[in-house]
Structures are given as C-alpha cells and as structure tokens.
Amino acid sequence: MVTYKFHQYQVVGRALPTETDEHPKIYRMKLWATNEVRAKSKFWCFLKKLKKVKKSNAQMLAINEIFEENPTTIKNYGIWLRFPAKLCKRESTKQFHDSKIKFPLVFKKVRPPSRKLKTTYKATKPNLFM
C-alpha cells in the first residue's frame, strides 16, 4: 500500500513589474501538496484561473513549508472503506474529530416552538439557528 504524505506550503508570487504597473499585487496561497514542486504547480494553476497571471510573465517570491505546532497530538481521524455493492464497488469515508475541537456557531438563539415550525414541508429557506 502506497501512502502519500501531504505537506502544507505557503506560496507567494506576483506578476513581473512592467512600465504601466511598477508595483504589481502580491498573491499568497496556502496549499496542500506532496512536495514543493507540486505546490508551485498548483499555485500557478490557481493564479492563472483566478487572476489571469501566467507563469511566464510572473515570478515566485517565496515558498515555505508550514509545520504543525503540536505534531504529536492527533486531531482528525479518517477511515476509507471500499465495499462491494450489487453491480460495482462503492467507496466511503468516515471522519472522526477530536472532542476538544470547538466549531464556531453562526447563531446561538433559541427558536420558539410554534405551529409554523412543525409543518412537514416548508417553503422557506433553512435557518442557521441552533
């Protein structure tokens, strides 16, 4: 079984200075890749799609690997399953998170129970209230 080890990279680049634009905008991205070369490739691919900056008319300013603060503690677990169905094989993933991770809630407001909320089918947008 082959295991791929992904690293997080911070890549910084910009378009080459021209006579019309002497100080071009600097772009920074945080990417997951197996090595620096692939991180650079992803950076140029995304920059080309998002901001129309090509690699031939641009320059790479920096590429840094971002290391985890606590590499000995595990925060996320992932299980990848492959099981046979009637006609094909299905794939499934299940993720488990550390119980101490706190996710931000959009709203924390108690919804009053009413007849409107007890309908089977609603024609309104779903609320983000908890």
C-alpha positions as CSV (number, residue, x, y, z in Angstrom):
1,M,0.0,0.0,0.0
2,V,1.4,3.4,-1.0
3,T,0.9,6.2,1.5
4,Y,1.2,9.8,0.3
5,K,2.5,12.3,2.8
6,F,1.0,15.8,2.2
7,H,2.6,18.9,3.5
8,Q,1.2,22.4,3.8
9,Y,3.0,25.1,1.9
10,Q,2.7,28.9,1.8
11,V,3.5,30.1,-1.7
12,V,4.0,33.8,-2.6
13,G,4.2,35.2,-6.1
14,R,3.4,38.1,-8.3
15,A,3.3,39.3,-11.9
16,L,6.5,40.8,-13.3
17,P,6.8,44.6,-13.0
18,T,6.1,46.5,-16.2
19,E,6.2,50.1,-17.3
20,T,2.5,50.5,-16.6
21,D,2.5,48.6,-13.3
22,E,5.8,49.0,-11.4
23,H,4.4,47.5,-8.2
24,P,2.2,44.5,-9.1
25,K,-0.1,42.9,-6.5
26,I,1.5,40.1,-4.4
27,Y,-0.6,36.9,-4.1
28,R,-0.2,34.4,-1.2
29,M,-1.8,30.9,-1.0
30,K,-1.7,28.1,1.5
31,L,-1.7,24.8,-0.4
32,W,-1.5,21.1,0.4
33,A,0.9,19.2,-1.8
34,T,3.3,16.2,-1.6
35,N,6.4,18.4,-2.3
36,E,7.5,21.9,-3.2
37,V,7.3,21.4,-7.0
38,R,3.7,20.3,-6.9
39,A,2.9,23.2,-4.6
40,K,4.4,25.7,-7.1
41,S,2.5,24.0,-9.9
42,K,-0.8,24.3,-8.0
43,F,-0.1,27.9,-7.2
44,W,0.4,28.8,-10.9
45,C,-2.6,26.8,-11.9
46,F,-4.9,28.6,-9.4
47,L,-3.3,32.0,-10.1
48,K,-3.9,31.6,-13.8
49,K,-7.5,30.7,-13.3
50,L,-8.3,33.3,-10.7
51,K,-6.2,36.4,-11.6
52,K,-5.0,35.7,-15.2
53,V,-1.3,35.8,-14.2
54,K,0.8,33.3,-16.3
55,K,4.0,31.7,-15.0
56,S,6.0,33.0,-18.0
57,N,5.1,36.7,-17.0
58,A,5.5,36.2,-13.3
59,Q,7.9,35.5,-10.5
60,M,8.0,33.3,-7.4
61,L,8.8,35.3,-4.3
62,A,8.8,32.6,-1.6
63,I,7.8,29.1,-0.8
64,N,7.7,28.0,2.8
65,E,6.5,24.8,4.4
66,I,4.1,25.3,7.3
67,F,4.7,22.9,10.1
68,E,2.2,21.8,12.7
69,E,2.6,23.3,16.2
70,N,1.9,20.0,18.0
71,P,2.8,17.2,15.7
72,T,2.4,14.5,18.4
73,T,-1.3,15.2,19.1
74,I,-3.9,13.8,16.7
75,K,-6.9,16.0,15.9
76,N,-8.7,14.2,13.0
77,Y,-9.1,10.6,12.1
78,G,-10.2,9.3,8.7
79,I,-11.3,5.8,7.7
80,W,-11.6,5.0,4.0
81,L,-13.8,2.0,3.1
82,R,-14.4,0.1,-0.1
83,F,-17.2,-2.5,-0.2
84,P,-19.0,-4.5,-2.9
85,A,-22.5,-3.5,-3.9
86,K,-24.7,-5.3,-6.4
87,L,-23.0,-4.3,-9.6
88,C,-19.9,-2.3,-8.6
89,K,-17.7,-1.5,-5.7
90,R,-18.6,1.5,-3.5
91,E,-16.2,3.8,-1.7
92,S,-17.0,5.6,1.6
93,T,-15.1,7.8,4.0
94,K,-15.8,8.4,7.7
95,Q,-14.2,11.2,9.7
96,F,-13.8,11.4,13.4
97,H,-12.7,14.6,15.1
98,D,-11.1,15.3,18.5
99,S,-13.7,16.0,21.1
100,K,-11.9,19.2,22.3
101,I,-12.2,21.0,18.9
102,K,-14.6,23.8,19.1
103,F,-16.5,24.8,15.9
104,P,-17.9,28.3,15.7
105,L,-21.7,28.6,15.6
106,V,-23.3,31.1,13.3
107,F,-26.1,32.0,15.7
108,K,-27.0,30.9,19.2
109,K,-30.6,31.8,19.5
110,V,-33.4,29.6,20.9
111,R,-36.2,29.1,18.4
112,P,-39.7,29.3,20.0
113,P,-41.9,26.3,19.3
114,S,-44.8,27.3,17.1
115,R,-47.2,25.7,14.6
116,K,-45.2,27.1,11.7
117,L,-42.1,25.2,12.6
118,K,-44.0,21.9,12.9
119,T,-45.1,21.7,9.3
120,T,-43.9,18.7,7.2
121,Y,-42.8,20.7,4.2
122,K,-41.5,24.3,4.4
123,A,-41.4,26.8,1.6
124,T,-38.8,28.9,3.4
125,K,-35.0,28.8,3.5
126,P,-33.5,26.8,6.3
127,N,-32.4,28.8,9.4
128,L,-28.9,28.7,10.8
129,F,-30.2,28.9,14.4
130,M,-29.4,26.3,16.9
